[in-house]
Amino acid sequence: MRSTSERTGREQARNVYRKAGVAGRAELSAWFIEDLLAPREPEDAPHP
């Protein structure tokens, strides 16, 4: 789709993992899933 080599794609993925502080694809996916499933406070809730 982006017309880049496989090596470039892997290097870019490694950079994303490094910046996110994760070891790989599975850990990055878990990080997003945890964020989506985490309970959130209502927008109008008073902050301490």
PQR file with spaces between the fields and no chain letter, atoms N, CA, C, O and H, PARSE charges and radii, in Angstrom:
ATOM       1  N    MET     1       0.814   -1.190    0.000 -0.4000 1.5000
ATOM       2  CA   MET     1       0.000    0.000    0.000 -0.0000 2.0000
ATOM       3  C    MET     1       0.865    1.265    0.000  0.5500 1.7000
ATOM       4  O    MET     1       0.564    2.225   -0.709 -0.5500 1.4000
ATOM       5  N    ARG     2       1.939    1.263    0.796 -0.4000 1.5000
ATOM       6  CA   ARG     2       2.784    2.450    0.868 -0.0000 2.0000
ATOM       7  C    ARG     2       4.009    2.372   -0.025  0.5500 1.7000
ATOM       8  O    ARG     2       4.786    3.324   -0.100 -0.5500 1.4000
ATOM       9  H    ARG     2       2.184    0.483    1.372  0.4000 1.0000
ATOM      10  N    SER     3       4.186    1.253   -0.696 -0.4000 1.5000
ATOM      11  CA   SER     3       5.334    1.061   -1.586 -0.0000 2.0000
ATOM      12  C    SER     3       6.664    1.176   -0.854  0.5500 1.7000
ATOM      13  O    SER     3       7.604    1.784   -1.364 -0.5500 1.4000
ATOM      14  H    SER     3       3.555    0.480   -0.635  0.4000 1.0000
ATOM      15  N    THR     4       6.747    0.593    0.343 -0.4000 1.5000
ATOM      16  CA   THR     4       8.012    0.537    1.070 -0.0000 2.0000
ATOM      17  C    THR     4       8.445   -0.914    1.174  0.5500 1.7000
ATOM      18  O    THR     4       7.634   -1.828    1.026 -0.5500 1.4000
ATOM      19  H    THR     4       5.983    0.099    0.757  0.4000 1.0000
ATOM      20  N    SER     5       9.718   -1.116    1.427 -0.4000 1.5000
ATOM      21  CA   SER     5      10.226   -2.479    1.540 -0.0000 2.0000
ATOM      22  C    SER     5       9.786   -3.094    2.870  0.5500 1.7000
ATOM      23  O    SER     5       9.396   -2.394    3.804 -0.5500 1.4000
ATOM      24  H    SER     5      10.377   -0.373    1.547  0.4000 1.0000
ATOM      25  N    GLU     6       9.862   -4.408    2.923 -0.4000 1.5000
ATOM      26  CA   GLU     6       9.517   -5.112    4.163 -0.0000 2.0000
ATOM      27  C    GLU     6      10.448   -4.673    5.287  0.5500 1.7000
ATOM      28  O    GLU     6      10.022   -4.514    6.431 -0.5500 1.4000
ATOM      29  H    GLU     6      10.179   -4.977    2.164  0.4000 1.0000
ATOM      30  N    ARG     7      11.706   -4.482    4.956 -0.4000 1.5000
ATOM      31  CA   ARG     7      12.677   -4.054    5.972 -0.0000 2.0000
ATOM      32  C    ARG     7      12.293   -2.688    6.545  0.5500 1.7000
ATOM      33  O    ARG     7      12.383   -2.483    7.756 -0.5500 1.4000
ATOM      34  H    ARG     7      12.052   -4.611    4.027  0.4000 1.0000
ATOM      35  N    THR     8      11.876   -1.772    5.709 -0.4000 1.5000
ATOM      36  CA   THR     8      11.459   -0.448    6.173 -0.0000 2.0000
ATOM      37  C    THR     8      10.255   -0.571    7.100  0.5500 1.7000
ATOM      38  O    THR     8      10.206    0.072    8.148 -0.5500 1.4000
ATOM      39  H    THR     8      11.803   -1.939    4.726  0.4000 1.0000
ATOM      40  N    GLY     9       9.296   -1.388    6.719 -0.4000 1.5000
ATOM      41  CA   GLY     9       8.109   -1.588    7.556 -0.0000 2.0000
ATOM      42  C    GLY     9       8.459   -2.157    8.918  0.5500 1.7000
ATOM      43  O    GLY     9       7.920   -1.727    9.938 -0.5500 1.4000
ATOM      44  H    GLY     9       9.335   -1.910    5.867  0.4000 1.0000
ATOM      45  N    ARG    10       9.369   -3.131    8.931 -0.4000 1.5000
ATOM      46  CA   ARG    10       9.788   -3.724   10.211 -0.0000 2.0000
ATOM      47  C    ARG    10      10.516   -2.702   11.083  0.5500 1.7000
ATOM      48  O    ARG    10      10.307   -2.654   12.295 -0.5500 1.4000
ATOM      49  H    ARG    10       9.807   -3.481    8.103  0.4000 1.0000
ATOM      50  N    GLU    11      11.351   -1.902   10.476 -0.4000 1.5000
ATOM      51  CA   GLU    11      12.084   -0.869   11.221 -0.0000 2.0000
ATOM      52  C    GLU    11      11.117    0.169   11.791  0.5500 1.7000
ATOM      53  O    GLU    11      11.269    0.601   12.934 -0.5500 1.4000
ATOM      54  H    GLU    11      11.520   -1.940    9.491  0.4000 1.0000
ATOM      55  N    GLN    12      10.142    0.559   11.009 -0.4000 1.5000
ATOM      56  CA   GLN    12       9.147    1.512   11.494 -0.0000 2.0000
ATOM      57  C    GLN    12       8.344    0.912   12.641  0.5500 1.7000
ATOM      58  O    GLN    12       8.049    1.602   13.617 -0.5500 1.4000
ATOM      59  H    GLN    12      10.019    0.208   10.080  0.4000 1.0000
ATOM      60  N    ALA    13       7.992   -0.356   12.534 -0.4000 1.5000
ATOM      61  CA   ALA    13       7.268   -1.025   13.618 -0.0000 2.0000
ATOM      62  C    ALA    13       8.122   -1.064   14.879  0.5500 1.7000
ATOM      63  O    ALA    13       7.620   -0.797   15.971 -0.5500 1.4000
ATOM      64  H    ALA    13       8.232   -0.917   11.741  0.4000 1.0000
ATOM      65  N    ARG    14       9.408   -1.393   14.743 -0.4000 1.5000
ATOM      66  CA   ARG    14      10.305   -1.406   15.908 -0.0000 2.0000
ATOM      67  C    ARG    14      10.361   -0.040   16.573  0.5500 1.7000
ATOM      68  O    ARG    14      10.391    0.053   17.800 -0.5500 1.4000
ATOM      69  H    ARG    14       9.815   -1.610   13.855  0.4000 1.0000
ATOM      70  N    ASN    15      10.376    1.014   15.778 -0.4000 1.5000
ATOM      71  CA   ASN    15      10.405    2.366   16.337 -0.0000 2.0000
ATOM      72  C    ASN    15       9.123    2.673   17.112  0.5500 1.7000
ATOM      73  O    ASN    15       9.164    3.306   18.167 -0.5500 1.4000
ATOM      74  H    ASN    15      10.352    0.939   14.782  0.4000 1.0000
ATOM      75  N    VAL    16       7.996    2.224   16.586 -0.4000 1.5000
ATOM      76  CA   VAL    16       6.719    2.426   17.291 -0.0000 2.0000
ATOM      77  C    VAL    16       6.737    1.677   18.613  0.5500 1.7000
ATOM      78  O    VAL    16       6.338    2.227   19.640 -0.5500 1.4000
ATOM      79  H    VAL    16       7.962    1.710   15.729  0.4000 1.0000
ATOM      80  N    TYR    17       7.195    0.426   18.602 -0.4000 1.5000
ATOM      81  CA   TYR    17       7.255   -0.368   19.834 -0.0000 2.0000
ATOM      82  C    TYR    17       8.172    0.301   20.854  0.5500 1.7000
ATOM      83  O    TYR    17       7.835    0.381   22.035 -0.5500 1.4000
ATOM      84  H    TYR    17       7.519   -0.021   17.768  0.4000 1.0000
ATOM      85  N    ARG    18       9.323    0.778   20.405 -0.4000 1.5000
ATOM      86  CA   ARG    18      10.277    1.429   21.306 -0.0000 2.0000
ATOM      87  C    ARG    18       9.664    2.678   21.929  0.5500 1.7000
ATOM      88  O    ARG    18       9.769    2.885   23.138 -0.5500 1.4000
ATOM      89  H    ARG    18       9.597    0.713   19.445  0.4000 1.0000
ATOM      90  N    LYS    19       9.029    3.506   21.117 -0.4000 1.5000
ATOM      91  CA   LYS    19       8.434    4.746   21.618 -0.0000 2.0000
ATOM      92  C    LYS    19       7.286    4.475   22.575  0.5500 1.7000
ATOM      93  O    LYS    19       7.056    5.244   23.508 -0.5500 1.4000
ATOM      94  H    LYS    19       8.944    3.338   20.135  0.4000 1.0000
ATOM      95  N    ALA    20       6.558    3.375   22.346 -0.4000 1.5000
ATOM      96  CA   ALA    20       5.440    3.007   23.226 -0.0000 2.0000
ATOM      97  C    ALA    20       5.930    2.286   24.474  0.5500 1.7000
ATOM      98  O    ALA    20       5.165    2.098   25.419 -0.5500 1.4000
ATOM      99  H    ALA    20       6.745    2.750   21.588  0.4000 1.0000
ATOM     100  N    GLY    21       7.200    1.879   24.487 -0.4000 1.5000
ATOM     101  CA   GLY    21       7.749    1.180   25.639 -0.0000 2.0000
ATOM     102  C    GLY    21       7.269   -0.256   25.744  0.5500 1.7000
ATOM     103  O    GLY    21       7.102   -0.781   26.845 -0.5500 1.4000
ATOM     104  H    GLY    21       7.821    2.032   23.718  0.4000 1.0000
ATOM     105  N    VAL    22       7.046   -0.894   24.599 -0.4000 1.5000
ATOM     106  CA   VAL    22       6.580   -2.281   24.581 -0.0000 2.0000
ATOM     107  C    VAL    22       7.566   -3.131   23.783  0.5500 1.7000
ATOM     108  O    VAL    22       8.406   -2.614   23.047 -0.5500 1.4000
ATOM     109  H    VAL    22       7.182   -0.468   23.705  0.4000 1.0000
ATOM     110  N    ALA    23       7.441   -4.467   23.951 -0.4000 1.5000
ATOM     111  CA   ALA    23       8.388   -5.381   23.327 -0.0000 2.0000
ATOM     112  C    ALA    23       7.985   -5.833   21.923  0.5500 1.7000
ATOM     113  O    ALA    23       8.831   -6.320   21.173 -0.5500 1.4000
ATOM     114  H    ALA    23       6.758   -4.887   24.549  0.4000 1.0000
ATOM     115  N    GLY    24       6.724   -5.682   21.557 -0.4000 1.5000
ATOM     116  CA   GLY    24       6.318   -6.148   20.240 -0.0000 2.0000
ATOM     117  C    GLY    24       4.846   -5.932   19.974  0.5500 1.7000
ATOM     118  O    GLY    24       4.152   -5.234   20.713 -0.5500 1.4000
ATOM     119  H    GLY    24       6.037   -5.286   22.166  0.4000 1.0000
ATOM     120  N    ARG    25       4.385   -6.554   18.891 -0.4000 1.5000
ATOM     121  CA   ARG    25       3.008   -6.377   18.420 -0.0000 2.0000
ATOM     122  C    ARG    25       1.970   -6.795   19.455  0.5500 1.7000
ATOM     123  O    ARG    25       0.997   -6.078   19.685 -0.5500 1.4000
ATOM     124  H    ARG    25       4.949   -7.121   18.291  0.4000 1.0000
ATOM     125  N    ALA    26       2.173   -7.948   20.077 -0.4000 1.5000
ATOM     126  CA   ALA    26       1.197   -8.445   21.054 -0.0000 2.0000
ATOM     127  C    ALA    26       1.097   -7.508   22.257  0.5500 1.7000
ATOM     128  O    ALA    26      -0.001   -7.218   22.733 -0.5500 1.4000
ATOM     129  H    ALA    26       2.964   -8.531   19.890  0.4000 1.0000
ATOM     130  N    GLU    27       2.230   -7.043   22.740 -0.4000 1.5000
ATOM     131  CA   GLU    27       2.226   -6.139   23.890 -0.0000 2.0000
ATOM     132  C    GLU    27       1.592   -4.794   23.533  0.5500 1.7000
ATOM     133  O    GLU    27       0.884   -4.207   24.351 -0.5500 1.4000
ATOM     134  H    GLU    27       3.122   -7.279   22.353  0.4000 1.0000
ATOM     135  N    LEU    28       1.840   -4.307   22.329 -0.4000 1.5000
ATOM     136  CA   LEU    28       1.225   -3.051   21.885 -0.0000 2.0000
ATOM     137  C    LEU    28      -0.287   -3.215   21.775  0.5500 1.7000
ATOM     138  O    LEU    28      -1.043   -2.332   22.179 -0.5500 1.4000
ATOM     139  H    LEU    28       2.415   -4.784   21.664  0.4000 1.0000
ATOM     140  N    SER    29      -0.725   -4.347   21.229 -0.4000 1.5000
ATOM     141  CA   SER    29      -2.162   -4.618   21.127 -0.0000 2.0000
ATOM     142  C    SER    29      -2.798   -4.675   22.508  0.5500 1.7000
ATOM     143  O    SER    29      -3.871   -4.110   22.720 -0.5500 1.4000
ATOM     144  H    SER    29      -0.112   -5.064   20.901  0.4000 1.0000
ATOM     145  N    ALA    30      -2.146   -5.353   23.451 -0.4000 1.5000
ATOM     146  CA   ALA    30      -2.669   -5.454   24.815 -0.0000 2.0000
ATOM     147  C    ALA    30      -2.779   -4.074   25.451  0.5500 1.7000
ATOM     148  O    ALA    30      -3.729   -3.796   26.183 -0.5500 1.4000
ATOM     149  H    ALA    30      -1.274   -5.811   23.279  0.4000 1.0000
ATOM     150  N    TRP    31      -1.807   -3.213   25.170 -0.4000 1.5000
ATOM     151  CA   TRP    31      -1.814   -1.857   25.730 -0.0000 2.0000
ATOM     152  C    TRP    31      -3.056   -1.094   25.248  0.5500 1.7000
ATOM     153  O    TRP    31      -3.709   -0.414   26.040 -0.5500 1.4000
ATOM     154  H    TRP    31      -1.036   -3.439   24.575  0.4000 1.0000
ATOM     155  N    PHE    32      -3.383   -1.204   23.961 -0.4000 1.5000
ATOM     156  CA   PHE    32      -4.568   -0.533   23.426 -0.0000 2.0000
ATOM     157  C    PHE    32      -5.852   -1.153   23.986  0.5500 1.7000
ATOM     158  O    PHE    32      -6.788   -0.435   24.338 -0.5500 1.4000
ATOM     159  H    PHE    32      -2.853   -1.757   23.318  0.4000 1.0000
ATOM     160  N    ILE    33      -5.893   -2.457   24.065 -0.4000 1.5000
ATOM     161  CA   ILE    33      -7.089   -3.132   24.580 -0.0000 2.0000
ATOM     162  C    ILE    33      -7.330   -2.757   26.034  0.5500 1.7000
ATOM     163  O    ILE    33      -8.466   -2.486   26.422 -0.5500 1.4000
ATOM     164  H    ILE    33      -5.133   -3.040   23.779  0.4000 1.0000
ATOM     165  N    GLU    34      -6.274   -2.738   26.845 -0.4000 1.5000
ATOM     166  CA   GLU    34      -6.418   -2.339   28.246 -0.0000 2.0000
ATOM     167  C    GLU    34      -6.960   -0.921   28.347  0.5500 1.7000
ATOM     168  O    GLU    34      -7.811   -0.635   29.189 -0.5500 1.4000
ATOM     169  H    GLU    34      -5.351   -2.958   26.530  0.4000 1.0000
ATOM     170  N    ASP    35      -6.468   -0.036   27.490 -0.4000 1.5000
ATOM     171  CA   ASP    35      -6.937    1.350   27.507 -0.0000 2.0000
ATOM     172  C    ASP    35      -8.410    1.432   27.120  0.5500 1.7000
ATOM     173  O    ASP    35      -9.158    2.220   27.699 -0.5500 1.4000
ATOM     174  H    ASP    35      -5.777   -0.268   26.806  0.4000 1.0000
ATOM     175  N    LEU    36      -8.830    0.631   26.154 -0.4000 1.5000
ATOM     176  CA   LEU    36     -10.229    0.643   25.730 -0.0000 2.0000
ATOM     177  C    LEU    36     -11.163    0.056   26.788  0.5500 1.7000
ATOM     178  O    LEU    36     -12.309    0.488   26.913 -0.5500 1.4000
ATOM     179  H    LEU    36      -8.223   -0.009   25.684  0.4000 1.0000
ATOM     180  N    LEU    37     -10.678   -0.928   27.550 -0.4000 1.5000
ATOM     181  CA   LEU    37     -11.507   -1.602   28.529 -0.0000 2.0000
ATOM     182  C    LEU    37     -11.472   -0.960   29.910  0.5500 1.7000
ATOM     183  O    LEU    37     -12.285   -1.305   30.767 -0.5500 1.4000
ATOM     184  H    LEU    37      -9.747   -1.279   27.448  0.4000 1.0000
ATOM     185  N    ALA    38     -10.556   -0.041   30.139 -0.4000 1.5000
ATOM     186  CA   ALA    38     -10.415    0.590   31.450 -0.0000 2.0000
ATOM     187  C    ALA    38     -11.658    1.425   31.751  0.5500 1.7000
ATOM     188  O    ALA    38     -12.156    2.140   30.881 -0.5500 1.4000
ATOM     189  H    ALA    38      -9.895    0.240   29.443  0.4000 1.0000
ATOM     190  N    PRO    39     -12.161    1.332   32.994 -0.5600 1.5000
ATOM     191  CA   PRO    39     -13.317    2.161   33.345  0.2800 2.0000
ATOM     192  C    PRO    39     -12.929    3.636   33.320  0.5500 1.7000
ATOM     193  O    PRO    39     -11.822    4.015   33.700 -0.5500 1.4000
ATOM     194  N    ARG    40     -13.842    4.429   32.876 -0.4000 1.5000
ATOM     195  CA   ARG    40     -13.582    5.874   32.785 -0.0000 2.0000
ATOM     196  C    ARG    40     -14.585    6.623   33.645  0.5500 1.7000
ATOM     197  O    ARG    40     -15.720    6.191   33.845 -0.5500 1.4000
ATOM     198  H    ARG    40     -14.742    4.122   32.567  0.4000 1.0000
ATOM     199  N    GLU    41     -14.123    7.767   34.147 -0.4000 1.5000
ATOM     200  CA   GLU    41     -15.029    8.625   34.907 -0.0000 2.0000
ATOM     201  C    GLU    41     -15.892    9.406   33.926  0.5500 1.7000
ATOM     202  O    GLU    41     -15.444    9.761   32.836 -0.5500 1.4000
ATOM     203  H    GLU    41     -13.200    8.118   33.985  0.4000 1.0000
ATOM     204  N    PRO    42     -17.124    9.667   34.319 -0.5600 1.5000
ATOM     205  CA   PRO    42     -17.975   10.502   33.454  0.2800 2.0000
ATOM     206  C    PRO    42     -17.324   11.870   33.239  0.5500 1.7000
ATOM     207  O    PRO    42     -16.596   12.363   34.102 -0.5500 1.4000
ATOM     208  N    GLU    43     -17.591   12.472   32.090 -0.4000 1.5000
ATOM     209  CA   GLU    43     -17.007   13.768   31.756 -0.0000 2.0000
ATOM     210  C    GLU    43     -17.332   14.860   32.777  0.5500 1.7000
ATOM     211  O    GLU    43     -16.506   15.732   33.046 -0.5500 1.4000
ATOM     212  H    GLU    43     -18.182   12.072   31.389  0.4000 1.0000
ATOM     213  N    ASP    44     -18.539   14.807   33.342 -0.4000 1.5000
ATOM     214  CA   ASP    44     -18.951   15.857   34.270 -0.0000 2.0000
ATOM     215  C    ASP    44     -18.678   15.521   35.727  0.5500 1.7000
ATOM     216  O    ASP    44     -19.162   16.225   36.614 -0.5500 1.4000
ATOM     217  H    ASP    44     -19.211   14.099   33.124  0.4000 1.0000
ATOM     218  N    ALA    45     -17.911   14.461   36.003 -0.4000 1.5000
ATOM     219  CA   ALA    45     -17.596   14.090   37.377 -0.0000 2.0000
ATOM     220  C    ALA    45     -16.629   15.103   37.984  0.5500 1.7000
ATOM     221  O    ALA    45     -15.708   15.562   37.308 -0.5500 1.4000
ATOM     222  H    ALA    45     -17.518   13.890   35.283  0.4000 1.0000
ATOM     223  N    PRO    46     -16.832   15.452   39.253 -0.5600 1.5000
ATOM     224  CA   PRO    46     -15.913   16.399   39.892  0.2800 2.0000
ATOM     225  C    PRO    46     -14.531   15.757   40.078  0.5500 1.7000
ATOM     226  O    PRO    46     -14.430   14.572   40.397 -0.5500 1.4000
ATOM     227  N    HIS    47     -13.507   16.522   39.883 -0.4000 1.5000
ATOM     228  CA   HIS    47     -12.137   16.041   40.039 -0.0000 2.0000
ATOM     229  C    HIS    47     -11.640   16.394   41.430  0.5500 1.7000
ATOM     230  O    HIS    47     -11.895   17.499   41.909 -0.5500 1.4000
ATOM     231  H    HIS    47     -13.589   17.484   39.623  0.4000 1.0000
ATOM     232  N    PRO    48     -10.934   15.476   42.091 -0.5600 1.5000
ATOM     233  CA   PRO    48     -10.446   15.759   43.461  0.2800 2.0000
ATOM     234  C    PRO    48      -9.420   16.842   43.502  0.5500 1.7000
ATOM     235  O    PRO    48      -8.925   17.183   44.577 -0.5500 1.4000
